[in-house]
Structures are given as C-alpha cells and as structure tokens.
Amino acid sequence: MNVLVCGGAGYIGSNMTATLAAGGHSPVVFDNLSKGHKAAIADAVFVRGDLADYDLLVRTLRDHRIDAVMHFAAFIEVGESVEQPLKYYQNNFCNTHTLLRAMAEAQVEKFVFSSTAATYGMPDTIPITEDVAKAPINPYGESKWAVERLCHFLSEAGQIRYAAFRYFNACGAGHNATLGEDHRPESHLIPLIIQAAMGKRDAIRVYGTDYPTPDGTCVRDYVHVEDLCQAHLLALDKLDGACELVYNLGNGKGCSVREVIDTVRGVSGRDVKVIETGRRAGDPPILTADASKAERELGWTRRFGELRQIVETAWTWHSNHPDGYPE
C-alpha cells in the first residue's frame, strides 16, 4: 500500500514511516521540516511541503498513487496552545481540513489520525474508556477533537474511512533505539529527565507533591512509540471493512513522576537533581488509559509493557545522539 505520512520527519511520524517500510508498504513522507528532522527519514520518498498547500497535496496524492494517509503533523505544546490558540487552530484544524479536501479531490478514502487523550480534559472516570465525555480544557485538545468530529461527519457522509487514535504519553525510541525524541524545545518528561541525567540541564522540576497518589506526584500512562505504530498498521487493514474506528492507545497502567525519575536513575546509573515546586493549573492527579478496545478489535499487543524497557530504549538513543539529530 502507498501511504502518505504527514509529519513523517517528526518523532512518531518517523517511527511510523519505518514501521510501514518494514511491513512491506511504500511510505511517502510529507513534511515542512518546521519541527521534524530530515535525518530521521529512512526508506521513504520525501516531499517537502506544507499542509496549507492544497495544490501540492493533490499532486502528491495523485503522483504517488496514495492509497491511505496517516496524519501526524500537529503542534503539540499545551502551554503554547493556550498562549497562541489561532496558531493551533490554523495548523491542527484548518490545515487538516485542507488535507481532507485534497484527499477528496484525489479520491483517497483511508485516513489514520493522530489524536490525543487531551480530548478528555479532566475526566472523572479512571482508567479512561473511549466513551468518556470529551471536555478539552485547552486549544490543543479542542483542535484535535474538532478534527475527530469532522472525520465523524465525513464518514457518515460516506466520504472517508478513518481511524482516530487517542494517545496517552508516547515515549521511548523505536526500531532498535535508532529513532528517538528530539523536540526543540523539549517538553516531554522522559527526555527531560534523561537530559538532567546527562548533565544537559541542571535539574528536573516536579510540579506538585501533594496529589492523592501513592507518592504524591502525578500518575501518567506511558506507551512506547513502536507499540503505537503497530496499532496504526493494524488499523490500515481494519479500514477495509470499517468506516469509523476510535481507540485509546496506552499501557493501561500508570507511573508517577517519582517512579519515572527513579527509573531513569536506575537505567542510566546517574543521579538526577530534583526541584520540587507547586502544582501546575490543570494537571489531573491520574490519567491512565483503558486500551482494551484496541486489543479486542485490532488484536493489538504491546512489546514494551514495562517502564524500564521504555526508558532503556530512550536512554540508548539519547546516549548515541547527545545533541539530537544533525541539522
């Protein structure tokens, strides 16, 4: 299958591109390199372009005879989305609208969308199932939920077949730890702690130590990026007989901030200085996924079920790429 991977030079997109190639598919990466890294792309045709460019999208879809589109090209910083909501709606919603228009023009029906657990906001029910009420509390989550609703209505109109995956905390390095996280600036917990262990930052800040959790710090669900990609691969086949698929992707169990710090210490053999400070507004005490629907309907299984396994892959990548990808 010829698959267009939008945002294929980014963290999850590059891992997905490698997974597609390993699975016998022909990925075509579409990326403007504003956030991604050309060095992360392997075994794929590369088209440099922006999702706002409707004509280029249509040409790319037609020229490469694309059978399905996977979309990872979103802005993901919650704090930035609060400060710049127009930027997030433009990229995450408006540009996705343009992509879906281009797909309609090129008669491409299959669409796999990278959504987020942020669509749930601060749910009352833990672990979170797919039918929990959607109540995003920031423009990032709202922009992703808006795309999901658009996809739903397009599916009902018989215009696309789509899968939306609500990620919890994607992490680790995939494909023998050759494809890792290199966000600039970095905001994800595991690479931040690793940077502190490597001496690239002075300390790691812990926001809140008085939550109603076993050790007082927030608990989150960490899922390995390669496991995420396997779910997307399974969805491609499932869409042959389905029009609308929505799944949570997580490990189904939580780890506290302190546990993650201690795991990095154990894997790296290095100390990590910790600065404890007050809670951040809008941080729920616990967010964990019920991913049993994906397991049941897709036959999805996880290779990296333990936090230590995940951290080991991340540590290997960062050790081999102390300055990230070359520019």
N, C-alpha and C positions, 0 to 999 in steps of 0.2 A: 504494500500500500504506500502511496506517495503522501507524506504527511507534512503540512506546513507547521513549523514550530515557531510561533510568535514569541519573541523574547528568548530565543534559543541560545543566546550567549550569556544569559543570566544563570543564577545558581541552580534553580530547579529545571529551567529550560535546557541547560547544557547536559544535565544528567538525563533528562528525558530524551534528548537527541541521541545520546549514546545508547540508551535502552532500546530505542526504536531500531537503530542500526544493528544492534546485537540480536534483535528479534526478527531480522530479515526484512524490515521495512526500509523505505528510502526517505529519510528526513530532509527537509529543506528549511534552513534557518532564516527567519526574517527578523532583523533586529537593527535598531538605530545606534546601538553601542553607547547610549547615554548612561546606562547602568551596567551593561554586560561587558564581557571581555572576549575579544576575538580569539585569544589563546585557549579559551575553554571550548571552542567548537572543534569537533573532530568527526570524521566520517559523514560529512553533510555538505550539500551545496549551501552557499551563503549568499543571501540577498540583503544588502544594507538598505534599509528603508524605514519609514515611519508609518505607524498605523493611521495617521491622519491623511496619508496619500492614497486616496481611493483608486486612482488610475493605476498606480504601481501595484497595489494589491490585486486588482483584477488581472493585470498582465501576469503577475507572478502565479496566481492560481491557475490561469489558463496555460501559460508556457510550460509549467512543470506538471500539468495534469494532476492537480492535487485532488486526493480522494477524501481527506479529512484535515481539519485544522485543530491544533492544540494551542491554547492561548495562555501565556504566562507573562505577558508584557504589561505589568501593572506597577504603579507606585505603591509602596507597602508601609511607609512610615506613619504610624498612627498620629504621633505628635505633629508632624508636618501637615497631615491632612486637616487637623484642627486649625492650624495657622493659615493654611492655603487651600480651602475647600474647592475653589474654582479650578486649581491645578489638578486636583484629584478627580473631580467630575469630568474634566476635559479628557484626561488620559484614560482613566479607568472605565468611564461610561461612554463618553462621546466617541472616543477612538474605537472602542469595541463595537459601538453602533455602526461605525464606518466599515469595520471588518465584516460584520454580519451582512451589511448591504453588498459589499464586494463578493461575499460568498454566494448571495442570492443571484447576482449578475453572472457569476461564473458557474452557477448550478452545482455548488458544493454543499452537501447537506449535513455531513457529520461534523460536530463541534464539541470539543472537550475543553471545559472552562475551569481555570484555577480560581476557586472561590476561597472562602476563609471562615473560620469559626467566629470571626468578629461580626458575622451576620446575626449571631445570637445575643450580642450585647452582654448583659449580666443575668444569665438565666437562673431561675430558682431551683431547677432540677439538675442534679449531677449523678451519674455521668449524663452527658448531653446526647439526646437522640435527634434524628433529623426533623422530627415533627414538633420540637420545642419552638415556641413563639419566636419570631425574628424581631429583634428590637435593637438594632445597632445604635451605639452611643457615640459614634464619630463618623466623619465623612468617608474615611477609608471603608469601614464596614457597610455604610449606606451605599457607596458607589458599587461595591461588589453585589450587594443584594439587589440593586436596581438592574444590574446585568442579568442576574438569575431570573428576575421577573420578566424581563424582555425575552429571554430564551424560552421561558414557560409559554408565553403567548405566541411566539413564533412556532413553537412545537404544536400547540393546539391548532394553529392555522395550517399545519402540515408543511411548514417551510424549512424546518431543520429537525435533525435528531441530535440531542445533546446530552452530555453528562456534565454535572457540576460537582466538583469535589471541594468540600469544606475542610481545609487543612487546619490542624491544630499547630504544634510547633515543629516545622520541618527543620531537620538538623542532620549533622554528620556529613561525611564525604563519600561519594559513590564511586563505583567502578574501580575497585581496589584502591580506594582513597586517592584517586587521581583528579577528582572533580569536587572542589570544596567551596566554602563560602568566602566571598571577597566583596562584601558590601562596603561602600565608601560614602559616608561614614558607616561604621558597623553599629548595629543596634541589637543584635540577637545575643542571647545570654551565653550560650556555649562558646562561640568565638571570642566574646568579650572576656570571659574568664580565662580562656587559653591565652589571649594576648597578655593578660596580667601575669599568668604563669611564665610566659616567655620574656617578661620584662619590658614589653612594648607599651604597657600602661602601668601607672603606679599602683592601682588598686581596683577592686570591683566594688561597686556600690550595691548595697542590699536595701531595697525600699520597703521598709515595714518589717518588723519582727514580732508584732503582736496580733497577727491574724489567728483565727480559730482553726489552726492546723497543728499537726504533731510537733513541729519545731518553731512555729510562729511565723514562718515565711510562706510566701505564695506557692501554691502547688500547680504545676502545669503538665500537660501531656506532650511528650517528645517522641516524634516519629521520624525514622530515618528516611532521607531523601530517596534512596533507592527503592525502599518499600513503597513510597508514594508513587514512583514512576511505574512500578509493576501494576498498581491499580489502574493507572491510565491506560496501560497496554491492554489489560483485560476489558476495559470499557470499549475500546475500539471494536472488538468482536461483538460485545453485547449490544452495541448500537445497530447491528444488522437486523435485530428483531425487536428493538425498543425505540421509543421516541424521546423519552424523558427519564434520565437517571440522576439521582441526587444522593450523595454519600458523604458521611463523615470519614476522615482519614486520621487516625490517631492510634496510639499504642493501647489505649483503653485503661491506662493506669497513670497515676500522677507521681511526679518527683518534685520535691521542694527546692527552692533556690539553694538552701544549705546543702542538700544532697548533691546537687549539680556541682557546686563548688568543691565538695569533698571528693567527688568522682574525678574531677579534673586533677585535683591534687594527687590522687592515687595513681591515675594513668600517667601523669607527667613526672611524678616524683619530685615536684617542686611546690613550694609554698605559694599561696595566693593571699595577698593582703586584702582584708575586707573592711569597708567603711559602712557602718550601719546608719541609716537615716530614716526619716519618716515615710509613711505610706504615700504613694502617688494616687492622685484622684482617679477613680475609675478602674482600679485594679481589683477584680474579684479575688476572694481568697483561694478558690479552687476552680479550675477549668479542666475537665477531662472528657474524653470522647467515648461514646458508645459506638463502636465501629462494626458492630455485629451484622448490620445490614450489608455492608460491603463484603464481609466474609461469607455471608449466606448467599447473596445473589451473584457476586462476581467470582467467588471461590478465592478471595484474596487472603493471603497469608503473609506474615512478616518474618523476615530473616533476622532482623535486628530488634529483638524484643526487650533487651536489657540496656539500661542507660550506659553501662560501662562499654558495651560493644559500640554504641553510637559515638561516645566520646573518643574511643580509641581510633576510629576512622578519622574523626575531625583533628585529633592531635597529630596523626600521621601526616595529614595534608598540610596543616599549618607548619609543622616542623620542616617539611620539604619545600614550603612556599612561604618563608617568613615575611616576605614583602608582598604577598598575594600574587596574582597573575602579572606577568610582564605586560607593559603597555606598548 
